[in-house]
């Protein structure tokens, strides 16, 4: 089953940008399709492959900071080709 995951990482410290950039770079280096916008990053793929990868990357990211918030939305379909029609 394909899924779309919307991620927003918010490290609660002064040098947050460095941690967000590192997180996105690790996502980009994966086998999955990754799209970004100014507010969040979307990653797309097969549920059984993508979720263990995300678990690993979230844990890695959390280990680098004292306090961090991650918002995640999961949609049960691949929305990577979505284009607004308005």
Helices and strands as residue ranges (DSSP letters): E 2-11, H 16-28, E 33-36, E 41-46, H 47-63, E 68-75
